[in-house]
Amino acid sequence: MAEEINGLARTILQRFKNVEEAHPERVHPLITDEALRNLVVAWETAPVTFTAPVTDAPEDENSQWQWLWDQVEYDRDYLADCVKIQPGKLGRLLDRAKGFRLIYPDGSSNTNAIKFVRNEIAKTMQSKTRAK
């Protein structure tokens, strides 16, 4: 996870997290997208750096979300390797994850998304155990 985000950026990010955590149904894209599931997990282990904003936060919500992401640096090769996709395709996948707010600029993932992925892993493990 990225270093501690301070001040206004932390407040704005927490507001986004609170809204998303209250709506578990918003993780529905994970049902059919394995690469997106892999990204949600990989994002939490990726080296992410959040730099201090040099501009004031915008007023509207979508601009604030983009403003937060503008402060983020991450290792694209690491993520592409973890997700098992070509680095050139990572940008589009990241845009989807950001758009659905499945990952956050501080290096964390939506807790409902993580719960979903864990549940899917548990189901897979149970079915493999039964098959033996």
Secondary structure as the mmCIF struct_conf table of DSSP 4:
data_model
#
loop_
_struct_conf.conf_type_id
_struct_conf.id
_struct_conf.beg_label_comp_id
_struct_conf.beg_label_asym_id
_struct_conf.beg_label_seq_id
_struct_conf.end_label_comp_id
_struct_conf.end_label_asym_id
_struct_conf.end_label_seq_id
HELX_LH_PP_P HELX_LH_PP_P1 ALA A 2 ALA A 2
BEND BEND1 GLU A 3 GLU A 3
HELX_LH_PP_P HELX_LH_PP_P2 GLU A 4 ILE A 5
HELX_RH_AL_P HELX_RH_AL_P1 GLY A 7 GLU A 21
TURN_TY1_P TURN_TY1_P1 ALA A 22 ALA A 22
HELX_RH_3T_P HELX_RH_3T_P1 PRO A 24 ILE A 31
TURN_TY1_P TURN_TY1_P2 THR A 32 THR A 32
HELX_RH_AL_P HELX_RH_AL_P2 GLU A 34 TRP A 43
TURN_TY1_P TURN_TY1_P3 GLU A 44 THR A 45
BEND BEND2 ALA A 46 ALA A 46
STRN STRN1 VAL A 48 PHE A 50
HELX_LH_PP_P HELX_LH_PP_P3 THR A 51 PRO A 53
BEND BEND3 VAL A 54 THR A 55
HELX_LH_PP_P HELX_LH_PP_P4 ASP A 56 PRO A 58
BEND BEND4 GLU A 59 ASP A 60
HELX_RH_AL_P HELX_RH_AL_P3 GLU A 61 TRP A 69
TURN_TY1_P TURN_TY1_P4 ASP A 70 GLN A 71
STRN STRN2 VAL A 72 TYR A 74
HELX_RH_AL_P HELX_RH_AL_P4 ARG A 76 VAL A 83
TURN_TY1_P TURN_TY1_P5 LYS A 84 LYS A 84
BEND BEND5 ILE A 85 ILE A 85
HELX_RH_AL_P HELX_RH_AL_P5 PRO A 87 GLY A 99
TURN_TY1_P TURN_TY1_P6 PHE A 100 ARG A 101
STRN STRN3 ILE A 103 ILE A 103
TURN_TY1_P TURN_TY1_P7 PRO A 105 ASP A 106
BEND BEND6 GLY A 107 GLY A 107
STRN STRN4 SER A 109 SER A 109
HELX_RH_AL_P HELX_RH_AL_P6 THR A 111 ALA A 131
#
